[in-house]
Amino acid sequence: METPTDIKARTSDRTLRVTWQAGHDSTYAFKYLRCHCGCANCVDERTGIRTLKPDDVSEAISIEEMSLVGNYAVQFRWSDSHTTGIYSWDYLLRLCPCDKCGGPKPFDHRLSPLGTK
């Protein structure tokens, strides 16, 4: 499993920067990450269909706090008070929006945060 060597939330440009062990750097817009939350409040548990609509997330969304979850994930406290999403390292890497990783992933896809596509 690929793990990060550094994670920084940059409020100046509303991005999360992750440096991975293999040297790859990922930069995620806060809104992009918030819209990809895979918790039961944002994705229907039975169907896997995303219920959170990107238009419902403010462009001004920010990370107010982040906490490691064991050795496998990070959890954010967002400025909209949302706290239940857990972003595994695998999920974050699959969400990487850089050109090398295939560009930004659409908000309505079924890329599961649990490791299955």
C-alpha positions as CSV (number, residue, x, y, z in Angstrom):
1,M,0.0,0.0,0.0
2,E,1.3,3.4,-1.0
3,T,1.5,5.8,1.9
4,P,2.1,9.5,2.1
5,T,5.3,11.0,3.5
6,D,3.8,14.5,3.8
7,I,0.3,16.0,3.9
8,K,-0.4,19.7,4.0
9,A,-3.7,21.6,3.9
10,R,-3.0,25.0,2.3
11,T,-5.7,27.4,3.1
12,S,-4.2,30.1,0.9
13,D,-5.3,28.3,-2.3
14,R,-7.7,25.8,-0.7
15,T,-5.7,22.7,-1.7
16,L,-4.4,19.6,0.0
17,R,-1.0,18.6,-1.0
18,V,0.1,14.9,-0.5
19,T,3.6,13.6,-1.2
20,W,3.6,9.8,-1.7
21,Q,6.4,7.4,-0.8
22,A,7.2,6.8,-4.5
23,G,7.8,10.5,-5.0
24,H,4.4,11.3,-6.6
25,D,2.8,14.6,-5.6
26,S,-1.0,15.0,-5.6
27,T,-2.8,18.3,-5.2
28,Y,-6.5,18.2,-4.4
29,A,-8.8,21.2,-4.4
30,F,-10.7,21.2,-1.1
31,K,-14.1,21.2,-2.9
32,Y,-13.0,18.3,-5.1
33,L,-12.2,16.2,-1.9
34,R,-15.3,17.3,-0.1
35,C,-17.5,16.3,-3.1
36,H,-15.8,12.9,-3.2
37,C,-16.6,12.1,0.4
38,G,-17.7,8.4,0.6
39,C,-19.5,8.4,3.9
40,A,-23.1,7.2,4.3
41,N,-24.3,10.8,4.4
42,C,-22.8,11.5,1.0
43,V,-23.3,8.2,-0.8
44,D,-26.4,5.9,-0.5
45,E,-25.2,2.8,1.4
46,R,-27.5,0.4,-0.6
47,T,-27.0,1.7,-4.2
48,G,-23.6,3.4,-4.0
49,I,-25.1,6.4,-5.7
50,R,-23.7,9.8,-4.6
51,T,-26.3,11.9,-2.8
52,L,-24.1,14.9,-2.1
53,K,-24.5,17.3,-5.0
54,P,-21.4,19.4,-6.0
55,D,-23.6,22.5,-6.2
56,D,-24.4,22.0,-2.5
57,V,-20.7,22.4,-1.6
58,S,-19.5,26.0,-1.3
59,E,-16.4,27.1,-3.4
60,A,-15.2,28.5,-0.1
61,I,-15.2,25.1,1.7
62,S,-12.1,24.6,3.8
63,I,-10.4,22.0,6.0
64,E,-10.6,23.1,9.6
65,E,-8.8,20.1,11.0
66,M,-7.4,16.8,9.8
67,S,-6.6,13.7,11.8
68,L,-4.9,10.5,11.0
69,V,-7.0,7.3,11.2
70,G,-4.6,4.5,12.2
71,N,-1.9,4.0,9.5
72,Y,-4.3,3.9,6.6
73,A,-6.4,7.1,6.2
74,V,-7.1,10.7,7.1
75,Q,-10.3,12.3,8.3
76,F,-11.2,16.0,7.8
77,R,-13.4,18.4,9.7
78,W,-14.8,20.6,7.0
79,S,-16.0,24.2,7.4
80,D,-19.5,23.0,6.6
81,S,-19.3,20.9,9.8
82,H,-19.1,17.6,8.0
83,T,-16.8,15.2,9.8
84,T,-17.8,11.6,9.0
85,G,-15.8,10.9,5.8
86,I,-12.6,8.8,6.0
87,Y,-10.2,9.0,3.0
88,S,-8.0,6.0,2.9
89,W,-4.5,6.4,1.3
90,D,-5.6,4.1,-1.5
91,Y,-8.8,6.2,-2.1
92,L,-6.8,9.4,-2.1
93,L,-4.3,8.0,-4.6
94,R,-7.1,6.8,-6.9
95,L,-8.7,10.3,-6.7
96,C,-5.5,12.0,-7.7
97,P,-6.5,14.6,-10.3
98,C,-3.1,15.0,-12.0
99,D,-2.7,14.2,-15.7
100,K,-0.5,11.2,-15.0
101,C,-3.3,9.7,-13.0
102,G,-6.0,10.4,-15.6
103,G,-7.1,13.8,-14.5
104,P,-10.0,14.8,-12.2
105,K,-12.6,12.1,-11.5
106,P,-16.2,12.9,-12.0
107,F,-18.3,13.5,-8.9
108,D,-21.0,11.0,-9.8
109,H,-18.7,8.0,-10.4
110,R,-18.8,4.9,-8.1
111,L,-15.2,4.9,-7.1
112,S,-15.7,3.4,-3.7
113,P,-13.6,4.7,-0.8
114,L,-13.5,1.1,0.5
115,G,-11.1,0.0,-2.3
116,T,-13.4,-1.5,-4.9
117,K,-14.4,0.1,-8.2
